[in-house]
Amino acid sequence: MEITSRKMETNTIVSINGRLDAVSAPEFQNALLGLIDDGATMLLLDFDGVDYISSAGLRSILVVAKKLRSGQGELSVAMLHDTVKEVFEISGFSSILPIFDTVEAALS
C-alpha cells in the first residue's frame, strides 16, 4: 500500500493506493494519526486507488474519525469504487462519514 498526502487550503487530502487490509491497516492508521498529531483537522481520503477494504481497514478509519471528532475535526471519503462502496454501505460507514463521488465535490 502507498499513502501520499497533500495540503489544499484547510483540507489534507490523503491518497491511498492498494489494499486496505489487516496487513496494511496499522501503517494506514499510524500515517493518519501522525497527520492529526501534526495539526491536520480536515482529512479527505481519496480512495481512487483502493480496490479492497477489510474490517481491519474499516476499524482504522473509525479510530481516525473518532480522533478527529474529539478535536472538532472531520474525516470524509471520496472516489469509492463499487466493491469498496458496497462494504461502506453494508457496514453502515456511509451513514457516519461524508462520502463524495469526487475529490472536487468533497472540497466544494
N, C-alpha and C positions, 0 to 999 in steps of 0.2 A: 504494500500500500504506500502511496505517496501523498503527502499532505503539504499544501502550499497555502500561504495566506498573504493577503494584500489589504491595505487600508484604503477605504474610499469614503471620504467625508467622516461621518460618525460611525460607520459600519466597518467591521473587519470581515472580509469575505474569505472563507476557508474552502479551498477546492480539494476534494478527495478523489483519488484515482485508485481503483482496486476494490477488493472485497473488505467489508467491514464485519469481521467475524471474531471468534474467540481469540485468535492469534493476533489480529491487528487492533482490536478494541482498546487494549491498555495503552498502546502507543498513541492512538487517536485521542483518548481521554486525557492523557498527560499533556499532549500538544495543546489541546483546547484549554485545559485548566491553566497551563502556562501563559496562554494569551490573556486569560482573565486576570491572572496574577500580575501581568504587565500592564493592566489598565483597560483592556477591551471590555466594553459593556454591551455592545450590539454585535452579535455574531450571526453571520449568514452562511449556512452550509450549502455549498454548491455541489450537489450530488450527481452532476452530469457524468462523471467517470465511475460511479458506483453501480455495479450490476448485481450485487448481493449484499444483504444485511442479515445478520443473525440476531438472536435475542441478546447476545453479549454486546453487539453494536448498539442495539436499542437501549440497553441499560446504560451504556456510556453516554449516549445522548441525553438520557434522563438526568444523570449525575451533573452534566454540564448545564442543562437547562435550570436545574434547581439552584446551582451555584450562582448563575446569572440572576435569577429572580430574587435571590436573597440580597443582592446588591443593586436591585432596581434595574437590572439589565434584561435583555431579551435575546432569545435564540429563535431563528427562523430557518427554513429549509427551502431550497429551490432545485428545480431540474431533476425531479424524481422520475426514474424510468418505471415502466409498467410493473415489473415484478417487485421492485423496492416500494413503489407507491402502494401496492396491494398489501405488503407487510405493514406499512404505516397505518393503513385503514383498518386492517384486521386487528391490530394491536391497540387501536384507539389513539395512536400518536397524532393522527390527523385532527383530532379534536382538542389536543392540548398544545400543539405547536402551529404557528402560522406556516402554511405551505404555499409556495408560489410556483407557477409554471416556468418562469424565467428569473434570472438574477435581476434583470432590469425592472421587472414588475415588483420584485421584493424591495428594491431600492427606492421606488417612487412612492 
